[in-house]
Amino acid sequence: MSRLRWCCLLSLMFAAAVHADDKSVDSKAADVVTALHATLLDNMKRGAALGCSGRVQHMATAIDADFDLPFIGQRVLRRHWDEISADQRKQFMDAFRKLVLSTYASQFKRFGGESFTTLDAQAVASGESIVHARLTTGSGGTVSFDYVLHPVTGSDGSSWRVINVIADGVSDLALRSSQYDQIYKERGFDGLLAWIREQDKKTLADCS
């Protein structure tokens, strides 16, 4: 995600720090984040061998399983979602998904000694769960991450999906929503779609 420049890796030992004042903590939500980080770590370690297209394919399964992209897409478009047709929604979601995948493939392409630790999962009144994590860079710096997840019920039961990532207090969902809304107002749906596709091409060009 443009602020998706997350160079991270998973500390394979998951430590859940549960605070006494938490109303409830769902470890399944934290497990989703841990699994996502494991995929990112693998992508980074095998980055050169996989190549850009391989990293895109590798991330696709994890992104589709761990993120609620339809929910995110609708939130990103705000009220414009109700203004467009079913076919336009499909076009948007296809382009949006490709951009998310190419961004991950581009940003997570090599390992530089980073470590990423999942800290704890905290339930909030809305029914969502916030998973706190910390990135430690190869040079020793740190970045905090808050993953917002919500429960999704499917044929295989209920599971948790990521709906927002907040890096050092900066919300990816809020950034995208504001940016896409402005482009939609200036250029309309076709202009926004063309812009997303162009961003995807540029990202892939920097992916090797």
C-alpha atoms as one frame of an Amber mdcrd trajectory, in Angstrom:
protein
   0.000   0.000   0.000   1.794   3.242  -0.866   2.745   3.478   2.703   3.157
  -0.232   2.375   6.894   0.135   2.264   7.116  -2.316   5.009  10.363  -4.215
   5.082   9.409  -6.896   7.568   9.779 -10.422   8.602   8.116 -12.657  11.067
   9.626 -13.707  14.344   8.399 -17.291  14.114   7.757 -17.449  17.839   4.413
 -15.732  18.405   4.157 -13.984  21.767   0.667 -12.978  22.839   0.711 -10.355
  25.560  -2.798 -10.268  26.977  -3.613  -7.319  29.227  -5.868  -7.805  32.202
  -8.083  -4.886  31.254  -8.822  -6.281  27.754 -12.488  -7.277  27.457 -11.538
 -10.243  25.257  -8.642 -11.283  23.095  -9.112 -13.475  20.005  -5.842 -15.210
  19.238  -7.216 -16.193  15.816  -6.976 -12.562  14.710  -3.330 -12.452  15.776
  -2.728 -15.758  13.990  -3.834 -14.139  10.710  -1.205 -11.408  11.107   1.429
 -13.965  12.061   0.640 -16.025   8.957   0.803 -12.924   6.750   4.219 -12.041
   8.129   5.419 -15.592   7.503   4.474 -15.253   3.838   6.215 -11.897   3.599
   9.344 -13.364   5.178   9.352 -16.221   2.707   8.854 -13.776  -0.165  11.815
 -11.730   0.991  14.139 -14.690   1.483  13.225 -16.191  -1.899  12.785 -12.851
  -3.620  15.506 -13.171  -6.217  14.644 -16.755  -7.097  10.907 -16.056  -7.377
  11.262 -12.887  -9.408   8.510 -10.284  -9.563   5.846 -12.486 -11.126   6.638
 -15.283  -8.688   6.338 -12.949  -5.707   3.011 -11.666  -7.015   1.687 -15.217
  -7.268   3.119 -16.089  -3.876   1.393 -13.117  -2.238  -1.946 -13.660  -3.990
  -2.989 -16.607  -1.844  -2.079 -14.811   1.380  -3.715 -11.515   0.420  -6.941
 -13.204  -0.696  -7.035 -15.276   2.497  -5.930 -12.664   5.028  -7.479  -9.424
   3.704 -11.136  -8.570   3.129 -10.436  -6.801  -0.162 -14.116  -6.377  -1.176
 -14.787  -4.596   2.125 -11.674  -2.447   1.765 -12.539  -1.559  -1.834 -16.000
  -0.424  -0.858 -14.647   1.657   2.018 -11.986   3.199  -0.201 -14.559   4.402
  -2.741 -16.841   5.780  -0.022 -20.186   6.980  -1.393 -18.978   6.509  -4.978
 -19.406   2.747  -4.522 -23.179   3.210  -4.676 -22.885   5.369  -7.788 -21.182
   2.809 -10.010 -22.549  -0.287 -11.738 -21.836  -3.908 -10.872 -19.509  -4.161
 -13.869 -17.609  -1.039 -12.789 -17.274  -2.449  -9.280 -15.731  -5.592 -10.731
 -13.331  -3.567 -12.873 -12.315  -1.510  -9.866 -11.787  -4.515  -7.599  -9.728
  -6.346 -10.243  -7.459  -3.320 -10.726  -7.291  -2.594  -6.990  -6.296  -6.191
  -6.168  -3.570  -6.181  -8.836  -2.123  -2.966  -7.401  -2.110  -4.375  -3.869
  -0.324  -7.522  -5.056   2.257  -5.705  -7.169   2.974  -3.336  -4.278   3.648
  -6.205  -1.885   5.770  -7.994  -4.502   7.793  -4.842  -5.075   8.281  -3.806
  -1.464   8.920  -7.248   0.008  11.561  -8.527  -2.380  14.730  -8.919  -0.347
  15.748  -9.745   3.201  17.971  -7.333   5.120  17.993  -8.719   8.639  14.603
  -7.339   9.712  12.466  -8.956  12.379   8.754  -8.568  12.959   7.044  -9.482
  16.219   3.316  -9.923  16.782   2.584  -8.497  20.221  -1.079  -8.793  21.208
  -4.657  -8.755  19.978  -7.224  -6.480  21.577 -10.968  -6.654  21.031 -12.794
  -3.346  20.526 -16.426  -2.401  21.035 -17.194  -2.446  17.296 -16.576  -6.193
  17.201 -13.266  -5.713  15.421  -9.862  -6.760  16.717  -6.656  -4.738  16.686
  -3.441  -6.707  16.454  -0.345  -4.803  17.547   3.005  -5.645  15.997   6.488
  -4.199  15.848   9.062  -4.118  13.077  12.731  -4.071  14.020  14.893  -3.108
  11.067  18.295  -4.559  10.307  19.866  -1.397  11.721  17.873  -1.643  14.954
  15.150   0.923  14.267  11.531   0.138  15.056   8.155   0.788  13.440   4.823
   0.050  15.104   1.984  -1.588  13.182  -1.667  -1.896  14.140  -3.700  -4.321
  12.045  -7.471  -3.869  12.201  -9.402  -7.084  11.510 -13.051  -8.020  11.499
 -14.805 -11.394  11.567 -16.094 -12.830   8.297 -18.456 -15.788   8.187 -18.059
 -18.192   5.294 -18.869 -21.751   4.373 -15.961 -22.938   6.513 -17.067 -20.955
   9.563 -15.959 -17.615  10.941 -12.505 -16.185  10.298 -10.697 -12.879  10.756
  -9.680 -10.648   7.849  -7.516  -7.524   7.768  -9.409  -4.343   6.829  -6.770
  -1.723   7.626  -3.081  -1.403   8.429  -1.796   1.520  10.489   1.967   2.137
  10.368   3.323   4.477  13.031  -0.146   6.005  13.358  -0.723   6.430   9.602
  -3.831   4.625   8.315  -3.493   3.061   4.872  -7.281   2.920   4.489  -7.658
   6.617   5.276  -4.865   7.578   2.885  -6.267   5.551   0.003  -9.799   6.723
   0.652  -8.798  10.389   0.575  -6.612   9.956  -2.514  -9.129   7.911  -4.499
 -11.975  10.239  -3.581 -10.045  13.245  -4.883  -9.123  11.508  -8.160 -12.714
  10.322  -8.644 -14.006  13.882  -8.181 -11.490  15.263 -10.669 -11.513  12.500
 -13.317 -14.572  10.343 -12.700 -14.624   6.560 -12.478 -12.795   5.939 -15.765
 -10.047   8.355 -14.741  -9.608   6.681 -11.365  -9.495   3.233 -12.957  -6.878
   4.379 -15.468  -4.815   5.912 -12.662  -4.867   2.704 -10.602  -3.821   0.654
 -13.627  -0.998   3.087 -14.355   0.210   2.854 -10.750   0.225  -0.918 -11.084
   2.375  -0.722 -14.238   4.839   1.629 -12.541   5.033  -0.602  -9.486   5.703
  -3.695 -11.586   8.425  -1.831 -13.439  10.204  -1.321 -10.096   9.505  -4.861
  -8.936  12.593  -6.653 -10.212
